[in-house]
Amino acid sequence: MILRSRHLGAFAKSTQLTSGIEHALTKPGIRAALVLFVFVSLYTLYGFRFFYRDPLSIFFSTEHGYDRFYSQTREAEALTFLDHAAAARSDTPQLGGKAGDDPSICATFITVGRNMSVAGRREYVDAAVGSALAKLSRAERAALHLKVFFADVPDAAAAHDSFRTFRDRLAARDAGVLDDVYTYDDTLPELVKDQRLDVLEMLATPSRGKSLYDYGYALDRCVETTNASYIAVFEDDIVLADGWVARTLAHLRGVEEMMRDPRRKDPTKGVPAPGQANDWIYLRLFNQDRSVGWAGGTGFRDNNAHVISAAVAVPLLALLVAGRRWCLPRRRGAPPRRLDAAGGVRAGDAAASLVPQLAGVREEWFGCCNQALVYNRAHAPKLSTFFMRRSRDKQGGRGDMLSKDFAWDHGLSRLSAYPMLAQHVGVVSATNTTAEEAQQIWNLAFENFRPAKLAKQHVRDVREIFGEEAARELLEQQRHGT
């Protein structure tokens, strides 16, 4: 009897609890709170699972958000290629050779010593240059004149751990893989060399005055020593994706077609509206995820923050109104009731994941930073002079920001290519940028590249730019893993 009474008591309590829950669920406020809790919980779980690598998301993880995926794979390929090239016999021609007589792109890596050996690491330029060359087809290599500019003064050999390997092995006349390795000391005119080196040493300060001069000097060297139509300037702490040469040339072909649109007009001083100017200054191959242009530009389509906020807020408001009607049915004659929500979705949250940039080339006024820009040769001489004059006058500035000023003054378009073909991997800065700040110069889409997919795209691009024979040769090269 006692046991039976206990069972009956427990059953009664269970019945009362169930009845209480059912009664609570009949109350509109409880139902609204429950729906909100479920929505926020699911959104939070989804965000932590899928948005932890997106710098624009509230779920971004500082611990794992900058985990390297494709860039690490590409760096390993790059270093393997470079080490193999450096170890080759000096009388053995390298696969791919050097640039042809009429290259399309003159590319320069600007590098300064960062004393990486103290931390037991290699200089960033090793992987950067290796990634520019690894897996190139012969046709691409012939179209690329590749320089490395060791910008340390007065003695690059003493300041940079990689200098001797690059000069003595990788730029060897018969067997090297580089077209030119140079310093200020061996390229400045003898009459002004000592004076100019003294000025450069003085400019080598945290004000970035010298880095701006370096940039202008690299542009000038490509103009003076090659007839390439395009001049790429790369910083030394990047890695480039497989197939970057053919993909860049395909983008540049698209840019030239874009500029020939009869609706475009000759540039005039001032900020050119998208689709207006028929000339351009640069094509961007790297942009950090934080630079999305949501607060800038002109016109309805230029990613203005108020437009994006409205696009997020209106559907969310519609959901809340629908939820209010379901959760809070109004009785005739009763005053309206409010549905207060303690949660919501930020406009712009996880933008890089939810709204990735579509593949292709587009005109953009925003973007950061100097890591990988391809310039129109037609404007490179004036731009080079502009940079070096600013540096000598101790005005300083950053190359990418001053390029924008130059473009505005001359009414030139600035363009970006998506997905980005370069990734910034440096955390040891040459310009006194903190490691935390340097790490945030990052592109998520680059890390999502898949090597097999890139290899197929590489063949398609080579076929489009160089023809079927070059594509077949590249396929054979890929089969042999070279």
Backbone torsions as a table, in degrees:
resi	resn	phi	psi	omega
1	MET	NA	-42.2	-179.6
2	ILE	-62.1	-43.7	-179.7
3	LEU	-63.0	-39.4	-179.5
4	ARG	-65.8	-39.4	179.9
5	SER	-64.4	-39.0	178.3
6	ARG	-63.7	-41.8	178.4
7	HIS	-62.4	-42.6	179.6
8	LEU	-65.1	-37.2	178.8
9	GLY	-66.1	-42.5	179.8
10	ALA	-65.4	-40.0	179.1
11	PHE	-63.2	-40.9	-179.9
12	ALA	-63.9	-42.1	178.9
13	LYS	-64.6	-39.5	178.8
14	SER	-64.0	-41.1	178.8
15	THR	-64.1	-41.0	179.2
16	GLN	-64.4	-40.1	179.3
17	LEU	-63.8	-45.6	179.2
18	THR	-62.0	-42.6	179.4
19	SER	-63.5	-38.1	179.2
20	GLY	-65.7	-39.6	179.2
21	ILE	-66.3	-44.7	179.5
22	GLU	-61.9	-38.7	179.5
23	HIS	-67.3	-38.9	179.7
24	ALA	-65.0	-38.2	-178.8
25	LEU	-69.4	-15.0	175.7
26	THR	-78.1	-13.2	-179.4
27	LYS	-86.4	125.0	-176.3
28	PRO	-56.9	-38.3	-179.2
29	GLY	-63.2	-40.1	178.9
30	ILE	-65.7	-43.2	179.5
31	ARG	-62.3	-41.3	179.8
32	ALA	-63.3	-43.2	179.7
33	ALA	-63.9	-38.1	-179.7
34	LEU	-66.6	-44.1	178.4
35	VAL	-61.7	-44.2	179.5
36	LEU	-62.3	-42.1	-180.0
37	PHE	-62.6	-44.2	-179.8
38	VAL	-64.0	-43.9	-178.8
39	PHE	-62.0	-49.6	-178.4
40	VAL	-64.6	-38.8	179.9
41	SER	-64.4	-45.6	179.9
42	LEU	-65.0	-41.7	178.9
43	TYR	-62.6	-41.1	-179.9
44	THR	-65.6	-44.7	179.2
45	LEU	-63.3	-42.9	179.5
46	TYR	-64.6	-42.0	-179.2
47	GLY	-62.9	-46.2	179.5
48	PHE	-64.6	-28.9	-178.2
49	ARG	-80.4	-38.6	-170.1
50	PHE	-115.6	-16.1	-174.4
51	PHE	-111.0	10.4	-175.1
52	TYR	-68.3	-16.4	-179.9
53	ARG	-99.7	1.3	-176.4
54	ASP	-94.3	112.2	-176.8
55	PRO	-61.1	-18.9	-178.9
56	LEU	-92.1	3.0	-175.9
57	SER	-99.7	147.3	174.2
58	ILE	-68.5	-13.8	179.6
59	PHE	-95.1	5.3	-178.5
60	PHE	-59.1	135.2	-179.6
61	SER	-103.8	118.8	177.2
62	THR	-68.6	-19.7	-178.7
63	GLU	-81.9	-41.6	-175.4
64	HIS	-119.5	-2.6	-176.4
65	GLY	-63.3	-28.3	-179.0
66	TYR	-104.7	22.8	175.3
67	ASP	-59.8	136.8	-177.3
68	ARG	-95.5	131.4	178.5
69	PHE	-117.0	-85.0	-178.8
70	TYR	-63.9	-38.5	-177.2
71	SER	-61.3	-32.5	178.7
72	GLN	-70.9	-40.5	176.1
73	THR	-61.9	-44.9	-178.5
74	ARG	-66.8	-37.9	178.3
75	GLU	-62.8	-40.2	177.8
76	ALA	-62.8	-42.6	176.8
77	GLU	-61.7	-41.2	-176.8
78	ALA	-65.1	-46.6	-178.2
79	LEU	-68.1	-36.0	176.1
80	THR	-61.4	-45.4	178.8
81	PHE	-61.6	-46.7	-175.5
82	LEU	-65.8	-42.2	179.8
83	ASP	-64.6	-38.5	178.5
84	HIS	-65.0	-41.6	179.6
85	ALA	-66.4	-39.5	-178.9
86	ALA	-70.0	-28.4	-177.6
87	ALA	-87.8	-9.8	-177.0
88	ALA	-67.3	153.9	177.4
89	ARG	-64.7	145.1	-175.4
90	SER	-65.7	-17.7	-179.7
91	ASP	-103.6	13.6	-178.7
92	THR	-107.6	114.4	179.2
93	PRO	-60.6	139.4	-178.7
94	GLN	-84.3	152.3	176.0
95	LEU	-59.6	128.2	178.4
96	GLY	94.3	-27.0	177.8
97	GLY	65.8	-144.4	-178.7
98	LYS	-121.9	-172.7	-177.5
99	ALA	-65.5	152.3	175.7
100	GLY	-80.8	-174.7	-177.5
101	ASP	-73.7	-19.8	-175.8
102	ASP	-133.1	67.8	-177.0
103	PRO	-68.9	151.6	177.4
104	SER	-86.5	-35.6	-176.6
105	ILE	-123.5	131.8	166.2
106	CYS	-104.9	115.6	-177.3
107	ALA	-114.5	134.8	179.1
108	THR	-126.5	129.4	169.6
109	PHE	-94.3	122.8	175.1
110	ILE	-94.5	124.6	-176.8
111	THR	-135.9	145.0	171.7
112	VAL	-132.2	151.1	-178.7
113	GLY	-64.7	136.6	-179.8
114	ARG	-117.5	8.7	178.0
115	ASN	57.4	42.4	-176.5
116	MET	-70.0	-26.4	-176.5
117	SER	-63.0	-24.9	178.0
118	VAL	-60.7	-35.9	179.1
119	ALA	-91.7	8.2	179.1
120	GLY	72.7	26.8	-178.2
121	ARG	-121.6	159.9	177.4
122	ARG	-84.2	157.8	174.6
123	GLU	-64.0	142.4	-177.7
124	TYR	-59.1	-31.3	-174.4
125	VAL	-62.3	-25.3	179.3
126	ASP	-59.3	-51.8	-179.8
127	ALA	-70.5	-34.6	-178.8
128	ALA	-62.0	-50.9	-178.9
129	VAL	-68.3	-39.4	177.3
130	GLY	-59.8	-38.9	180.0
131	SER	-70.5	-25.1	177.1
132	ALA	-72.3	-22.4	-173.9
133	LEU	-110.6	-30.1	-174.1
134	ALA	-61.3	130.0	175.5
135	LYS	71.3	14.6	174.3
136	LEU	-70.9	144.5	170.9
137	SER	-77.3	164.8	178.6
138	ARG	-62.1	-37.0	-179.6
139	ALA	-64.8	-40.9	178.3
140	GLU	-66.3	-41.6	-178.5
141	ARG	-64.0	-36.7	178.2
142	ALA	-66.7	-27.0	-178.6
143	ALA	-86.3	-3.6	-175.3
144	LEU	-119.3	118.1	170.3
145	HIS	-96.6	114.3	-171.4
146	LEU	-110.6	122.7	178.1
147	LYS	-116.9	153.5	169.9
148	VAL	-126.9	123.4	-176.0
149	PHE	-107.2	107.8	174.8
150	PHE	-85.8	103.6	-168.0
151	ALA	-93.2	8.1	178.7
152	ASP	-67.9	142.1	174.9
153	VAL	-129.7	147.6	-0.1
154	PRO	-87.0	-12.8	-171.2
155	ASP	-129.3	99.0	-178.1
156	ALA	-65.4	-35.0	-178.7
157	ALA	-62.1	-37.3	-179.3
158	ALA	-79.5	-27.5	-173.2
159	ALA	-91.7	-21.0	-171.3
160	HIS	-122.8	123.2	-176.1
161	ASP	-63.1	-28.5	-173.6
162	SER	-95.4	-2.7	-170.7
163	PHE	-59.0	-50.3	-173.8
164	ARG	-65.1	-38.0	177.8
165	THR	-62.3	-44.2	-179.7
166	PHE	-67.0	-44.4	-175.9
167	ARG	-71.5	-45.4	-171.2
168	ASP	-86.0	-30.4	-174.7
169	ARG	-110.4	-51.7	-171.9
170	LEU	-78.0	-19.3	178.7
171	ALA	-111.5	20.3	179.3
172	ALA	-57.6	145.5	-172.6
173	ARG	-59.6	-45.7	-173.1
174	ASP	-95.3	-31.9	-170.6
175	ALA	-120.6	-0.9	-176.8
176	GLY	-71.5	166.0	179.0
177	VAL	-107.9	-4.5	179.9
178	LEU	-108.8	146.8	-179.3
179	ASP	-84.9	-26.2	-178.6
180	ASP	-163.2	135.3	170.0
181	VAL	-126.0	123.3	-174.5
182	TYR	-142.2	164.1	177.8
183	THR	-133.3	173.3	172.8
184	TYR	-63.4	-39.9	-173.7
185	ASP	-61.0	-35.2	-176.8
186	ASP	-101.8	7.3	178.1
187	THR	-124.4	-19.4	177.7
188	LEU	-70.8	142.9	177.1
189	PRO	-59.8	140.2	-175.9
190	GLU	-58.0	-35.5	-175.6
191	LEU	-65.4	-28.8	-176.5
192	VAL	-117.2	3.9	-172.3
193	LYS	-58.1	-54.1	-175.9
194	ASP	-60.9	-44.2	179.9
195	GLN	-64.0	-44.4	-179.0
196	ARG	-66.4	-39.2	178.4
197	LEU	-64.1	-38.2	177.1
198	ASP	-61.8	-41.7	179.2
199	VAL	-65.3	-42.2	-179.1
200	LEU	-65.6	-38.4	175.8
201	GLU	-61.9	-38.1	178.9
202	MET	-67.8	-34.3	-178.5
203	LEU	-78.0	-14.8	-176.8
204	ALA	-74.7	69.8	-178.3
205	THR	-128.8	169.8	178.8
206	PRO	-60.9	-9.1	179.8
207	SER	-70.4	-10.0	178.7
208	ARG	72.2	15.4	179.2
209	GLY	-60.9	-42.8	-177.8
210	LYS	-71.6	-37.9	-179.0
211	SER	-60.6	-32.6	176.7
212	LEU	-69.6	-39.5	176.5
213	TYR	-64.5	-42.3	177.5
214	ASP	-55.1	-43.8	-177.3
215	TYR	-62.7	-48.1	178.5
216	GLY	-63.2	-37.6	-179.8
217	TYR	-65.6	-39.1	178.6
218	ALA	-64.5	-42.2	175.8
219	LEU	-59.4	-45.5	-177.0
220	ASP	-63.6	-40.0	-179.1
221	ARG	-63.0	-39.1	178.2
222	CYS	-66.3	-40.3	179.1
223	VAL	-63.9	-42.5	-174.0
224	GLU	-76.7	-25.9	-171.5
225	THR	-112.8	-6.8	178.7
226	THR	-137.8	166.7	174.3
227	ASN	-109.4	21.1	-177.3
228	ALA	-61.5	141.5	-179.7
229	SER	-76.0	-22.2	-176.7
230	TYR	-129.7	141.3	-177.6
231	ILE	-123.2	115.3	179.8
232	ALA	-100.5	133.2	175.2
233	VAL	-119.9	121.4	-176.7
234	PHE	-117.5	141.4	168.3
235	GLU	-79.5	164.1	-169.4
236	ASP	-88.6	0.6	-177.6
237	ASP	-113.4	44.6	177.4
238	ILE	-124.6	167.6	163.7
239	VAL	-128.4	144.1	-179.4
240	LEU	-105.2	146.5	-176.4
241	ALA	-74.1	155.2	173.4
242	ASP	-56.3	131.1	177.7
243	GLY	82.6	16.7	-173.6
244	TRP	-64.8	-31.8	-177.6
245	VAL	-66.6	-53.1	-179.0
246	ALA	-64.1	-39.3	179.1
247	ARG	-65.3	-40.7	178.3
248	THR	-65.0	-42.1	178.1
249	LEU	-64.0	-36.0	175.8
250	ALA	-64.6	-42.1	176.7
251	HIS	-62.1	-43.5	-178.6
252	LEU	-65.4	-34.9	175.0
253	ARG	-62.1	-40.8	176.6
254	GLY	-64.5	-37.7	177.9
255	VAL	-62.4	-45.5	-178.9
256	GLU	-63.2	-39.4	176.5
257	GLU	-65.0	-39.6	178.1
258	MET	-60.4	-43.3	-177.2
259	MET	-70.1	-20.7	179.7
260	ARG	-84.5	-0.4	177.9
261	ASP	-56.3	123.3	-176.6
262	PRO	-62.4	-16.9	178.8
263	ARG	-76.5	-14.3	178.5
264	ARG	-81.7	154.7	-177.0
265	LYS	-121.8	165.4	176.0
266	ASP	-59.8	141.8	-177.3
267	PRO	-61.4	143.4	171.9
268	THR	-128.9	152.4	-176.5
269	LYS	-57.6	137.4	-179.7
270	GLY	123.5	177.2	-177.5
271	VAL	-77.1	114.5	-177.8
272	PRO	-78.8	134.6	175.0
273	ALA	-70.0	149.6	177.6
274	PRO	-54.9	134.4	-180.0
275	GLY	82.6	6.3	-174.8
276	GLN	-97.2	-57.2	-174.5
277	ALA	-76.3	145.8	178.3
278	ASN	-102.7	23.7	176.3
279	ASP	-146.2	159.4	-171.4
280	TRP	-141.1	161.3	-177.7
281	ILE	-106.1	-46.7	-179.2
282	TYR	-152.8	160.3	172.3
283	LEU	-115.7	123.6	-176.7
284	ARG	-87.6	129.4	177.1
285	LEU	-106.1	-4.6	175.3
286	PHE	-142.1	138.0	172.6
287	ASN	-146.7	138.2	178.4
288	GLN	-78.9	153.7	-175.7
289	ASP	-65.4	-25.5	-179.5
290	ARG	-72.7	-17.1	-179.5
291	SER	-96.5	89.2	-177.6
292	VAL	-113.9	-5.2	174.8
293	GLY	74.4	19.5	-176.8
294	TRP	-72.4	-14.1	-178.7
295	ALA	-112.5	12.2	-175.8
296	GLY	-141.5	-178.2	179.7
297	GLY	91.0	178.5	178.8
298	THR	-131.3	160.9	177.8
299	GLY	85.1	159.6	-174.7
300	PHE	-65.2	-31.4	-172.8
301	ARG	-90.3	2.5	-171.2
302	ASP	-92.9	39.8	171.3
303	ASN	57.7	38.7	177.7
304	ASN	-70.4	142.9	-174.0
305	ALA	-61.5	-39.2	-176.8
306	HIS	-66.7	-33.0	178.9
307	VAL	-69.2	-44.6	-179.3
308	ILE	-66.3	-41.3	178.6
309	SER	-60.5	-42.4	178.7
310	ALA	-65.0	-39.2	-179.5
311	ALA	-63.9	-30.2	176.8
312	VAL	-82.6	-41.2	-172.3
313	ALA	-71.4	-38.8	-174.8
314	VAL	-64.3	-50.8	177.2
315	PRO	-62.2	-36.3	179.1
316	LEU	-65.0	-40.2	177.7
317	LEU	-63.5	-39.6	178.6
318	ALA	-61.8	-40.8	177.8
319	LEU	-64.1	-41.2	179.7
320	LEU	-65.4	-39.3	178.5
321	VAL	-65.4	-42.2	177.9
322	ALA	-63.3	-41.6	177.7
323	GLY	-64.0	-36.9	179.2
324	ARG	-63.1	-42.7	-178.8
325	ARG	-66.0	-32.5	179.8
326	TRP	-78.8	-41.1	-174.6
327	CYS	-84.8	-30.1	-174.7
328	LEU	-124.8	70.8	177.8
329	PRO	-64.1	133.7	-177.5
330	ARG	-90.8	138.4	173.4
331	ARG	-89.0	149.6	-179.2
332	ARG	-59.8	129.5	178.8
333	GLY	87.3	-9.4	-179.4
334	ALA	-83.8	145.7	179.7
335	PRO	-69.8	155.8	178.7
336	PRO	-61.3	146.1	177.6
337	ARG	-113.4	151.4	-178.0
338	ARG	-96.2	146.7	171.8
339	LEU	-110.4	102.6	-179.5
340	ASP	-90.6	127.5	179.2
341	ALA	-111.9	129.8	-179.8
342	ALA	-90.8	-0.7	-178.9
343	GLY	-131.3	172.7	179.8
344	GLY	-180.0	177.1	-179.9
345	VAL	-110.6	125.3	178.0
346	ARG	-63.9	138.6	170.3
347	ALA	-67.5	121.6	179.9
348	GLY	100.1	-7.5	-178.1
349	ASP	-63.8	130.1	177.9
350	ALA	58.4	38.2	-176.1
351	ALA	-59.3	-41.0	-177.3
352	ALA	-65.4	-25.3	179.8
353	SER	-91.6	-44.2	-176.0
354	LEU	-78.3	-35.7	-177.1
355	VAL	-127.4	68.2	-178.9
356	PRO	-67.1	152.9	179.2
357	GLN	-68.4	136.1	177.7
358	LEU	-72.2	146.7	-178.9
359	ALA	-64.8	141.3	177.7
360	GLY	134.5	-172.4	-179.1
361	VAL	-111.3	135.9	176.4
362	ARG	-145.6	155.9	177.3
363	GLU	-77.5	127.5	-179.9
364	GLU	-141.1	139.8	178.5
365	TRP	-93.1	-16.8	-176.3
366	PHE	-99.4	176.7	176.2
367	GLY	136.4	151.8	177.9
368	CYS	-147.6	131.3	23.8
369	CYS	-147.5	-141.6	-177.0
370	ASN	-84.1	-1.2	-165.7
371	GLN	-55.2	-41.7	-174.8
372	ALA	-154.1	101.5	179.4
373	LEU	-129.1	138.3	176.8
374	VAL	-111.8	119.7	-173.2
375	TYR	-100.2	151.6	172.0
376	ASN	-75.7	119.6	-176.1
377	ARG	-55.4	-33.4	-175.2
378	ALA	-57.0	-28.5	-177.2
379	HIS	-109.8	-0.2	-177.2
380	ALA	-63.7	-41.5	-179.4
381	PRO	-60.4	-46.5	179.9
382	LYS	-66.6	-38.3	179.0
383	LEU	-65.1	-41.8	178.3
384	SER	-60.1	-46.5	178.9
385	THR	-61.6	-41.0	178.7
386	PHE	-59.5	-46.0	-180.0
387	PHE	-63.8	-49.9	-174.8
388	MET	-67.8	-34.7	176.6
389	ARG	-66.1	-42.8	177.8
390	ARG	-59.5	-41.4	-178.9
391	SER	-67.0	-46.2	-179.8
392	ARG	-63.0	-32.4	178.6
393	ASP	-81.7	3.6	177.8
394	LYS	60.3	31.7	176.6
395	GLN	-86.1	-23.9	176.7
396	GLY	65.9	-160.7	-178.5
397	GLY	119.5	167.8	179.3
398	ARG	-103.8	141.7	-176.5
399	GLY	-56.9	-42.8	-177.1
400	ASP	-68.9	-38.1	179.1
401	MET	-69.4	-41.0	180.0
402	LEU	-71.6	-29.1	173.8
403	SER	-62.3	-36.7	176.7
404	LYS	-65.0	-43.5	178.2
405	ASP	-60.8	-43.3	178.7
406	PHE	-61.5	-43.1	179.8
407	ALA	-62.7	-41.7	177.8
408	TRP	-63.6	-43.3	-178.4
409	ASP	-64.0	-26.8	-177.2
410	HIS	-110.6	4.7	177.5
411	GLY	65.9	34.3	-174.8
412	LEU	-99.5	145.7	177.9
413	SER	-77.4	150.0	172.8
414	ARG	-121.9	137.3	-172.3
415	LEU	-129.1	157.0	176.4
416	SER	-129.9	145.1	179.8
417	ALA	-109.6	127.1	179.0
418	TYR	-119.2	146.3	-8.0
419	PRO	-69.0	155.5	-177.1
420	MET	-63.0	141.6	-175.8
421	LEU	-99.8	2.5	179.7
422	ALA	-132.7	151.8	175.5
423	GLN	-129.1	137.5	175.9
424	HIS	-86.4	126.2	-176.9
425	VAL	-123.1	2.0	-175.4
426	GLY	-84.5	136.5	172.5
427	VAL	-120.7	-16.0	173.5
428	VAL	-93.6	104.4	-171.0
429	SER	-84.6	150.0	173.9
430	ALA	-96.8	-1.0	-176.8
431	THR	-127.2	29.0	176.9
432	ASN	64.3	21.5	171.1
433	THR	-74.9	136.8	-179.5
434	THR	-67.9	158.2	179.7
435	ALA	-61.1	-37.7	179.8
436	GLU	-64.5	-44.4	178.7
437	GLU	-65.8	-41.8	-179.3
438	ALA	-63.5	-38.0	-179.0
439	GLN	-64.4	-30.1	-177.5
440	GLN	-76.3	-9.9	174.4
441	ILE	-82.1	90.8	-160.6
442	TRP	-149.1	145.9	176.9
443	ASN	-126.9	112.8	-175.9
444	LEU	-65.2	-41.4	-175.1
445	ALA	-59.2	-34.3	179.4
446	PHE	-60.3	-39.3	-178.2
447	GLU	-70.3	-16.2	-179.8
448	ASN	-88.9	-2.1	176.8
449	PHE	-60.2	145.7	175.0
450	ARG	-113.2	124.2	-175.4
451	PRO	-52.8	-42.8	-178.1
452	ALA	-65.1	-40.8	179.4
453	LYS	-67.5	-40.0	177.8
454	LEU	-64.0	-38.3	-179.7
455	ALA	-62.2	-40.5	177.9
456	LYS	-67.3	-41.4	177.8
457	GLN	-63.9	-36.0	178.7
458	HIS	-59.2	-46.3	-179.9
459	VAL	-63.6	-42.9	179.7
460	ARG	-61.8	-41.9	-179.9
461	ASP	-66.6	-41.9	178.5
462	VAL	-63.0	-39.7	178.0
463	ARG	-63.0	-41.7	-179.1
464	GLU	-67.0	-41.2	-173.5
465	ILE	-88.1	-41.1	-170.6
466	PHE	-113.2	-12.2	176.8
467	GLY	106.5	173.4	-173.4
468	GLU	-67.0	-38.8	-178.4
469	GLU	-63.0	-43.2	178.6
470	ALA	-64.7	-36.1	178.8
471	ALA	-66.8	-41.2	178.1
472	ARG	-63.8	-40.7	178.8
473	GLU	-63.2	-40.8	178.3
474	LEU	-64.7	-41.5	177.6
475	LEU	-59.5	-43.4	178.1
476	GLU	-63.6	-39.4	177.8
477	GLN	-62.9	-41.0	179.4
478	GLN	-67.0	-37.4	179.5
479	ARG	-63.6	-33.5	-179.7
480	HIS	-90.2	-0.4	176.9
481	GLY	69.5	31.2	-178.8
482	THR	-113.1	NA	NA
